[in-house]
């Protein structure tokens, strides 16, 4: 993630946006890196067993 942020800065980007399935361990990772939960869409991401789970969107402003 740090490398992606460095590359984004080199390309004059200032806002990063991503999403992940609600409840995945990646949610904790993104929060620990300073990303802010922006919202959630229910029944958006299909799990391996075929269930439709919510996805959480995150954003981070970089300088």
PyMOL Python script that loads the backbone (N, CA, C, O; Angstrom):
from pymol import cmd

cmd.read_pdbstr("""\
ATOM      1  N   UNK A   1       0.829  -1.181   0.000  1.00  0.00           N
ATOM      2  CA  UNK A   1       0.000   0.000   0.000  1.00  0.00           C
ATOM      3  C   UNK A   1       0.879   1.253   0.000  1.00  0.00           C
ATOM      4  O   UNK A   1       0.578   2.234  -0.680  1.00  0.00           O
ATOM      5  N   UNK A   2       1.957   1.206   0.763  1.00  0.00           N
ATOM      6  CA  UNK A   2       2.849   2.378   0.800  1.00  0.00           C
ATOM      7  C   UNK A   2       3.421   2.652  -0.586  1.00  0.00           C
ATOM      8  O   UNK A   2       3.512   3.805  -1.007  1.00  0.00           O
ATOM      9  N   UNK A   3       3.808   1.585  -1.301  1.00  0.00           N
ATOM     10  CA  UNK A   3       4.346   1.745  -2.655  1.00  0.00           C
ATOM     11  C   UNK A   3       3.287   2.333  -3.584  1.00  0.00           C
ATOM     12  O   UNK A   3       3.601   3.182  -4.419  1.00  0.00           O
ATOM     13  N   UNK A   4       2.044   1.894  -3.448  1.00  0.00           N
ATOM     14  CA  UNK A   4       0.954   2.434  -4.277  1.00  0.00           C
ATOM     15  C   UNK A   4       0.748   3.915  -3.986  1.00  0.00           C
ATOM     16  O   UNK A   4       0.503   4.703  -4.900  1.00  0.00           O
ATOM     17  N   UNK A   5       0.846   4.291  -2.719  1.00  0.00           N
ATOM     18  CA  UNK A   5       0.697   5.699  -2.351  1.00  0.00           C
ATOM     19  C   UNK A   5       1.843   6.534  -2.907  1.00  0.00           C
ATOM     20  O   UNK A   5       1.624   7.649  -3.381  1.00  0.00           O
ATOM     21  N   UNK A   6       3.066   6.003  -2.854  1.00  0.00           N
ATOM     22  CA  UNK A   6       4.223   6.711  -3.411  1.00  0.00           C
ATOM     23  C   UNK A   6       4.055   6.921  -4.911  1.00  0.00           C
ATOM     24  O   UNK A   6       4.333   8.004  -5.427  1.00  0.00           O
ATOM     25  N   UNK A   7       3.607   5.895  -5.601  1.00  0.00           N
ATOM     26  CA  UNK A   7       3.379   6.004  -7.043  1.00  0.00           C
ATOM     27  C   UNK A   7       2.285   7.019  -7.350  1.00  0.00           C
ATOM     28  O   UNK A   7       2.409   7.805  -8.290  1.00  0.00           O
ATOM     29  N   UNK A   8       1.230   7.004  -6.570  1.00  0.00           N
ATOM     30  CA  UNK A   8       0.136   7.964  -6.768  1.00  0.00           C
ATOM     31  C   UNK A   8       0.641   9.398  -6.621  1.00  0.00           C
ATOM     32  O   UNK A   8       0.270  10.275  -7.402  1.00  0.00           O
ATOM     33  N   UNK A   9       1.485   9.632  -5.619  1.00  0.00           N
ATOM     34  CA  UNK A   9       2.048  10.968  -5.431  1.00  0.00           C
ATOM     35  C   UNK A   9       2.900  11.385  -6.626  1.00  0.00           C
ATOM     36  O   UNK A   9       2.841  12.532  -7.069  1.00  0.00           O
ATOM     37  N   UNK A  10       3.685  10.454  -7.142  1.00  0.00           N
ATOM     38  CA  UNK A  10       4.522  10.752  -8.312  1.00  0.00           C
ATOM     39  C   UNK A  10       3.676  11.117  -9.519  1.00  0.00           C
ATOM     40  O   UNK A  10       4.115  11.864 -10.394  1.00  0.00           O
ATOM     41  N   UNK A  11       2.461  10.588  -9.563  1.00  0.00           N
ATOM     42  CA  UNK A  11       1.550  10.870 -10.676  1.00  0.00           C
ATOM     43  C   UNK A  11       0.586  12.011 -10.360  1.00  0.00           C
ATOM     44  O   UNK A  11      -0.438  12.187 -11.021  1.00  0.00           O
ATOM     45  N   UNK A  12       0.944  12.789  -9.321  1.00  0.00           N
ATOM     46  CA  UNK A  12       0.168  13.970  -8.920  1.00  0.00           C
ATOM     47  C   UNK A  12      -1.267  13.642  -8.526  1.00  0.00           C
ATOM     48  O   UNK A  12      -2.181  14.426  -8.782  1.00  0.00           O
ATOM     49  N   UNK A  13      -1.457  12.509  -7.916  1.00  0.00           N
ATOM     50  CA  UNK A  13      -2.771  12.134  -7.381  1.00  0.00           C
ATOM     51  C   UNK A  13      -2.829  12.568  -5.926  1.00  0.00           C
ATOM     52  O   UNK A  13      -1.810  12.575  -5.235  1.00  0.00           O
ATOM     53  N   UNK A  14      -3.998  12.924  -5.469  1.00  0.00           N
ATOM     54  CA  UNK A  14      -4.127  13.351  -4.075  1.00  0.00           C
ATOM     55  C   UNK A  14      -5.233  12.612  -3.323  1.00  0.00           C
ATOM     56  O   UNK A  14      -5.349  12.749  -2.105  1.00  0.00           O
ATOM     57  N   UNK A  15      -6.039  11.836  -4.033  1.00  0.00           N
ATOM     58  CA  UNK A  15      -7.135  11.115  -3.399  1.00  0.00           C
ATOM     59  C   UNK A  15      -7.109   9.661  -3.854  1.00  0.00           C
ATOM     60  O   UNK A  15      -7.151   9.371  -5.050  1.00  0.00           O
ATOM     61  N   UNK A  16      -7.039   8.752  -2.885  1.00  0.00           N
ATOM     62  CA  UNK A  16      -7.083   7.327  -3.182  1.00  0.00           C
ATOM     63  C   UNK A  16      -8.409   6.763  -2.692  1.00  0.00           C
ATOM     64  O   UNK A  16      -8.880   7.125  -1.613  1.00  0.00           O
ATOM     65  N   UNK A  17      -9.012   5.877  -3.479  1.00  0.00           N
ATOM     66  CA  UNK A  17     -10.295   5.269  -3.143  1.00  0.00           C
ATOM     67  C   UNK A  17     -10.173   3.768  -3.382  1.00  0.00           C
ATOM     68  O   UNK A  17      -9.612   3.335  -4.389  1.00  0.00           O
ATOM     69  N   UNK A  18     -10.700   2.982  -2.456  1.00  0.00           N
ATOM     70  CA  UNK A  18     -10.687   1.531  -2.611  1.00  0.00           C
ATOM     71  C   UNK A  18     -11.899   0.941  -1.919  1.00  0.00           C
ATOM     72  O   UNK A  18     -12.596   1.617  -1.163  1.00  0.00           O
ATOM     73  N   UNK A  19     -12.137  -0.335  -2.194  1.00  0.00           N
ATOM     74  CA  UNK A  19     -13.228  -1.008  -1.488  1.00  0.00           C
ATOM     75  C   UNK A  19     -12.832  -2.438  -1.189  1.00  0.00           C
ATOM     76  O   UNK A  19     -11.963  -3.003  -1.853  1.00  0.00           O
ATOM     77  N   UNK A  20     -13.469  -3.020  -0.194  1.00  0.00           N
ATOM     78  CA  UNK A  20     -13.245  -4.404   0.188  1.00  0.00           C
ATOM     79  C   UNK A  20     -14.509  -4.950   0.833  1.00  0.00           C
ATOM     80  O   UNK A  20     -15.369  -4.201   1.297  1.00  0.00           O
ATOM     81  N   UNK A  21     -14.597  -6.254   0.849  1.00  0.00           N
ATOM     82  CA  UNK A  21     -15.787  -6.892   1.415  1.00  0.00           C
ATOM     83  C   UNK A  21     -15.847  -6.656   2.927  1.00  0.00           C
ATOM     84  O   UNK A  21     -14.840  -6.776   3.626  1.00  0.00           O
ATOM     85  N   UNK A  22     -17.019  -6.328   3.407  1.00  0.00           N
ATOM     86  CA  UNK A  22     -17.219  -6.100   4.842  1.00  0.00           C
ATOM     87  C   UNK A  22     -16.813  -7.355   5.624  1.00  0.00           C
ATOM     88  O   UNK A  22     -17.195  -8.470   5.269  1.00  0.00           O
ATOM     89  N   UNK A  23     -16.043  -7.157   6.681  1.00  0.00           N
ATOM     90  CA  UNK A  23     -15.630  -8.256   7.533  1.00  0.00           C
ATOM     91  C   UNK A  23     -14.302  -8.889   7.161  1.00  0.00           C
ATOM     92  O   UNK A  23     -13.756  -9.660   7.950  1.00  0.00           O
ATOM     93  N   UNK A  24     -13.762  -8.589   5.982  1.00  0.00           N
ATOM     94  CA  UNK A  24     -12.459  -9.129   5.597  1.00  0.00           C
ATOM     95  C   UNK A  24     -11.360  -8.502   6.449  1.00  0.00           C
ATOM     96  O   UNK A  24     -11.512  -7.365   6.896  1.00  0.00           O
ATOM     97  N   UNK A  25     -10.252  -9.216   6.689  1.00  0.00           N
ATOM     98  CA  UNK A  25      -9.137  -8.660   7.460  1.00  0.00           C
ATOM     99  C   UNK A  25      -8.559  -7.383   6.849  1.00  0.00           C
ATOM    100  O   UNK A  25      -7.968  -6.566   7.555  1.00  0.00           O
ATOM    101  N   UNK A  26      -8.731  -7.215   5.547  1.00  0.00           N
ATOM    102  CA  UNK A  26      -8.196  -6.015   4.888  1.00  0.00           C
ATOM    103  C   UNK A  26      -8.820  -4.734   5.433  1.00  0.00           C
ATOM    104  O   UNK A  26      -8.204  -3.670   5.354  1.00  0.00           O
ATOM    105  N   UNK A  27     -10.024  -4.816   5.980  1.00  0.00           N
ATOM    106  CA  UNK A  27     -10.644  -3.619   6.557  1.00  0.00           C
ATOM    107  C   UNK A  27      -9.767  -3.041   7.662  1.00  0.00           C
ATOM    108  O   UNK A  27      -9.557  -1.829   7.717  1.00  0.00           O
ATOM    109  N   UNK A  28      -9.253  -3.901   8.543  1.00  0.00           N
ATOM    110  CA  UNK A  28      -8.374  -3.442   9.623  1.00  0.00           C
ATOM    111  C   UNK A  28      -7.076  -2.875   9.071  1.00  0.00           C
ATOM    112  O   UNK A  28      -6.558  -1.883   9.586  1.00  0.00           O
ATOM    113  N   UNK A  29      -6.549  -3.503   8.025  1.00  0.00           N
ATOM    114  CA  UNK A  29      -5.316  -3.006   7.407  1.00  0.00           C
ATOM    115  C   UNK A  29      -5.509  -1.593   6.886  1.00  0.00           C
ATOM    116  O   UNK A  29      -4.710  -0.706   7.186  1.00  0.00           O
ATOM    117  N   UNK A  30      -6.565  -1.373   6.108  1.00  0.00           N
ATOM    118  CA  UNK A  30      -6.788  -0.053   5.526  1.00  0.00           C
ATOM    119  C   UNK A  30      -6.993   1.010   6.608  1.00  0.00           C
ATOM    120  O   UNK A  30      -6.476   2.121   6.490  1.00  0.00           O
ATOM    121  N   UNK A  31      -7.733   0.680   7.644  1.00  0.00           N
ATOM    122  CA  UNK A  31      -7.919   1.633   8.738  1.00  0.00           C
ATOM    123  C   UNK A  31      -6.589   1.952   9.417  1.00  0.00           C
ATOM    124  O   UNK A  31      -6.339   3.101   9.779  1.00  0.00           O
ATOM    125  N   UNK A  32      -5.735   0.944   9.593  1.00  0.00           N
ATOM    126  CA  UNK A  32      -4.443   1.166  10.246  1.00  0.00           C
ATOM    127  C   UNK A  32      -3.512   2.029   9.401  1.00  0.00           C
ATOM    128  O   UNK A  32      -2.580   2.638   9.926  1.00  0.00           O
ATOM    129  N   UNK A  33      -3.765   2.081   8.086  1.00  0.00           N
ATOM    130  CA  UNK A  33      -2.947   2.892   7.192  1.00  0.00           C
ATOM    131  C   UNK A  33      -3.516   4.293   6.975  1.00  0.00           C
ATOM    132  O   UNK A  33      -3.011   5.053   6.149  1.00  0.00           O
ATOM    133  N   UNK A  34      -4.567   4.627   7.717  1.00  0.00           N
ATOM    134  CA  UNK A  34      -5.115   5.974   7.645  1.00  0.00           C
ATOM    135  C   UNK A  34      -6.253   6.166   6.667  1.00  0.00           C
ATOM    136  O   UNK A  34      -6.680   7.298   6.439  1.00  0.00           O
ATOM    137  N   UNK A  35      -6.755   5.091   6.082  1.00  0.00           N
ATOM    138  CA  UNK A  35      -7.913   5.210   5.197  1.00  0.00           C
ATOM    139  C   UNK A  35      -9.170   5.413   6.034  1.00  0.00           C
ATOM    140  O   UNK A  35      -9.266   4.913   7.155  1.00  0.00           O
ATOM    141  N   UNK A  36     -10.114   6.138   5.492  1.00  0.00           N
ATOM    142  CA  UNK A  36     -11.351   6.465   6.193  1.00  0.00           C
ATOM    143  C   UNK A  36     -12.507   5.756   5.493  1.00  0.00           C
ATOM    144  O   UNK A  36     -12.652   5.848   4.274  1.00  0.00           O
ATOM    145  N   UNK A  37     -13.328   5.050   6.268  1.00  0.00           N
ATOM    146  CA  UNK A  37     -14.504   4.400   5.696  1.00  0.00           C
ATOM    147  C   UNK A  37     -15.472   5.473   5.219  1.00  0.00           C
ATOM    148  O   UNK A  37     -15.888   6.337   5.991  1.00  0.00           O
ATOM    149  N   UNK A  38     -15.825   5.410   3.936  1.00  0.00           N
ATOM    150  CA  UNK A  38     -16.673   6.431   3.317  1.00  0.00           C
ATOM    151  C   UNK A  38     -18.115   5.991   3.171  1.00  0.00           C
ATOM    152  O   UNK A  38     -19.015   6.825   3.079  1.00  0.00           O
ATOM    153  N   UNK A  39     -18.342   4.690   3.150  1.00  0.00           N
ATOM    154  CA  UNK A  39     -19.706   4.192   2.991  1.00  0.00           C
ATOM    155  C   UNK A  39     -19.710   2.716   2.698  1.00  0.00           C
ATOM    156  O   UNK A  39     -18.664   2.079   2.568  1.00  0.00           O
ATOM    157  N   UNK A  40     -20.919   2.184   2.599  1.00  0.00           N
ATOM    158  CA  UNK A  40     -21.083   0.752   2.384  1.00  0.00           C
ATOM    159  C   UNK A  40     -22.235   0.523   1.416  1.00  0.00           C
ATOM    160  O   UNK A  40     -23.227   1.251   1.421  1.00  0.00           O
ATOM    161  N   UNK A  41     -22.081  -0.504   0.587  1.00  0.00           N
ATOM    162  CA  UNK A  41     -23.152  -0.908  -0.312  1.00  0.00           C
ATOM    163  C   UNK A  41     -23.510  -2.347   0.054  1.00  0.00           C
ATOM    164  O   UNK A  41     -22.649  -3.225   0.000  1.00  0.00           O
ATOM    165  N   UNK A  42     -24.764  -2.605   0.425  1.00  0.00           N
ATOM    166  CA  UNK A  42     -25.153  -3.971   0.794  1.00  0.00           C
ATOM    167  C   UNK A  42     -25.242  -4.881  -0.430  1.00  0.00           C
ATOM    168  O   UNK A  42     -25.523  -4.431  -1.541  1.00  0.00           O
ATOM    169  N   UNK A  43     -24.996  -6.169  -0.198  1.00  0.00           N
ATOM    170  CA  UNK A  43     -25.151  -7.199  -1.232  1.00  0.00           C
ATOM    171  C   UNK A  43     -24.442  -6.836  -2.536  1.00  0.00           C
ATOM    172  O   UNK A  43     -25.022  -6.952  -3.616  1.00  0.00           O
ATOM    173  N   UNK A  44     -23.187  -6.398  -2.431  1.00  0.00           N
ATOM    174  CA  UNK A  44     -22.422  -5.934  -3.588  1.00  0.00           C
ATOM    175  C   UNK A  44     -21.341  -6.919  -4.009  1.00  0.00           C
ATOM    176  O   UNK A  44     -21.064  -7.060  -5.200  1.00  0.00           O
ATOM    177  N   UNK A  45     -20.721  -7.608  -3.037  1.00  0.00           N
ATOM    178  CA  UNK A  45     -19.583  -8.484  -3.323  1.00  0.00           C
ATOM    179  C   UNK A  45     -19.983  -9.942  -3.125  1.00  0.00           C
ATOM    180  O   UNK A  45     -20.534 -10.310  -2.088  1.00  0.00           O
ATOM    181  N   UNK A  46     -19.704 -10.753  -4.115  1.00  0.00           N
ATOM    182  CA  UNK A  46     -20.054 -12.174  -4.034  1.00  0.00           C
ATOM    183  C   UNK A  46     -18.929 -12.931  -3.331  1.00  0.00           C
ATOM    184  O   UNK A  46     -17.769 -12.844  -3.734  1.00  0.00           O
ATOM    185  N   UNK A  47     -19.275 -13.668  -2.286  1.00  0.00           N
ATOM    186  CA  UNK A  47     -18.287 -14.452  -1.548  1.00  0.00           C
ATOM    187  C   UNK A  47     -18.043 -15.781  -2.258  1.00  0.00           C
ATOM    188  O   UNK A  47     -18.749 -16.128  -3.204  1.00  0.00           O
ATOM    189  N   UNK A  48     -17.041 -16.516  -1.794  1.00  0.00           N
ATOM    190  CA  UNK A  48     -16.691 -17.801  -2.404  1.00  0.00           C
ATOM    191  C   UNK A  48     -17.850 -18.799  -2.344  1.00  0.00           C
ATOM    192  O   UNK A  48     -17.973 -19.665  -3.211  1.00  0.00           O
ATOM    193  N   UNK A  49     -18.702 -18.675  -1.315  1.00  0.00           N
ATOM    194  CA  UNK A  49     -19.826 -19.613  -1.206  1.00  0.00           C
ATOM    195  C   UNK A  49     -21.083 -19.117  -1.918  1.00  0.00           C
ATOM    196  O   UNK A  49     -22.135 -19.752  -1.837  1.00  0.00           O
ATOM    197  N   UNK A  50     -20.976 -17.990  -2.610  1.00  0.00           N
ATOM    198  CA  UNK A  50     -22.090 -17.474  -3.395  1.00  0.00           C
ATOM    199  C   UNK A  50     -22.956 -16.453  -2.700  1.00  0.00           C
ATOM    200  O   UNK A  50     -23.843 -15.868  -3.321  1.00  0.00           O
ATOM    201  N   UNK A  51     -22.713 -16.222  -1.398  1.00  0.00           N
ATOM    202  CA  UNK A  51     -23.473 -15.191  -0.676  1.00  0.00           C
ATOM    203  C   UNK A  51     -23.103 -13.806  -1.190  1.00  0.00           C
ATOM    204  O   UNK A  51     -21.973 -13.578  -1.622  1.00  0.00           O
ATOM    205  N   UNK A  52     -24.041 -12.905  -1.142  1.00  0.00           N
ATOM    206  CA  UNK A  52     -23.779 -11.517  -1.509  1.00  0.00           C
ATOM    207  C   UNK A  52     -23.536 -10.723  -0.227  1.00  0.00           C
ATOM    208  O   UNK A  52     -24.421 -10.602   0.620  1.00  0.00           O
ATOM    209  N   UNK A  53     -22.333 -10.190  -0.100  1.00  0.00           N
ATOM    210  CA  UNK A  53     -21.932  -9.432   1.089  1.00  0.00           C
ATOM    211  C   UNK A  53     -21.822  -7.953   0.780  1.00  0.00           C
ATOM    212  O   UNK A  53     -21.737  -7.542  -0.377  1.00  0.00           O
ATOM    213  N   UNK A  54     -21.826  -7.169   1.837  1.00  0.00           N
ATOM    214  CA  UNK A  54     -21.642  -5.721   1.685  1.00  0.00           C
ATOM    215  C   UNK A  54     -20.186  -5.425   1.334  1.00  0.00           C
ATOM    216  O   UNK A  54     -19.283  -6.182   1.689  1.00  0.00           O
ATOM    217  N   UNK A  55     -19.977  -4.327   0.639  1.00  0.00           N
ATOM    218  CA  UNK A  55     -18.625  -3.829   0.397  1.00  0.00           C
ATOM    219  C   UNK A  55     -18.490  -2.483   1.086  1.00  0.00           C
ATOM    220  O   UNK A  55     -19.438  -1.699   1.128  1.00  0.00           O
ATOM    221  N   UNK A  56     -17.313  -2.218   1.623  1.00  0.00           N
ATOM    222  CA  UNK A  56     -17.026  -0.960   2.297  1.00  0.00           C
ATOM    223  C   UNK A  56     -16.058  -0.167   1.440  1.00  0.00           C
ATOM    224  O   UNK A  56     -15.031  -0.690   1.010  1.00  0.00           O
ATOM    225  N   UNK A  57     -16.382   1.094   1.192  1.00  0.00           N
ATOM    226  CA  UNK A  57     -15.506   1.985   0.440  1.00  0.00           C
ATOM    227  C   UNK A  57     -14.678   2.816   1.406  1.00  0.00           C
ATOM    228  O   UNK A  57     -15.174   3.267   2.439  1.00  0.00           O
ATOM    229  N   UNK A  58     -13.415   3.012   1.062  1.00  0.00           N
ATOM    230  CA  UNK A  58     -12.475   3.789   1.857  1.00  0.00           C
ATOM    231  C   UNK A  58     -11.842   4.855   0.981  1.00  0.00           C
ATOM    232  O   UNK A  58     -11.743   4.708  -0.237  1.00  0.00           O
ATOM    233  N   UNK A  59     -11.409   5.946   1.638  1.00  0.00           N
ATOM    234  CA  UNK A  59     -10.652   6.966   0.908  1.00  0.00           C
ATOM    235  C   UNK A  59      -9.521   7.469   1.794  1.00  0.00           C
ATOM    236  O   UNK A  59      -9.556   7.335   3.018  1.00  0.00           O
ATOM    237  N   UNK A  60      -8.517   8.051   1.144  1.00  0.00           N
ATOM    238  CA  UNK A  60      -7.402   8.664   1.850  1.00  0.00           C
ATOM    239  C   UNK A  60      -6.858   9.802   1.010  1.00  0.00           C
ATOM    240  O   UNK A  60      -6.590   9.638  -0.180  1.00  0.00           O
ATOM    241  N   UNK A  61      -6.699  10.953   1.636  1.00  0.00           N
ATOM    242  CA  UNK A  61      -6.080  12.095   0.970  1.00  0.00           C
ATOM    243  C   UNK A  61      -4.583  12.027   1.261  1.00  0.00           C
ATOM    244  O   UNK A  61      -4.167  11.931   2.416  1.00  0.00           O
ATOM    245  N   UNK A  62      -3.787  12.079   0.208  1.00  0.00           N
ATOM    246  CA  UNK A  62      -2.330  12.011   0.373  1.00  0.00           C
ATOM    247  C   UNK A  62      -1.710  13.331  -0.064  1.00  0.00           C
ATOM    248  O   UNK A  62      -2.238  14.017  -0.939  1.00  0.00           O
ATOM    249  N   UNK A  63      -0.586  13.678   0.552  1.00  0.00           N
ATOM    250  CA  UNK A  63       0.121  14.916   0.202  1.00  0.00           C
ATOM    251  C   UNK A  63       1.518  14.595  -0.260  1.00  0.00           C
ATOM    252  O   UNK A  63       2.279  15.501  -0.602  1.00  0.00           O
TER     253      UNK A  63
END
""", "prot")
cmd.dss("prot")
cmd.show_as("cartoon", "prot")
cmd.util.cbc("prot")
cmd.orient("prot")
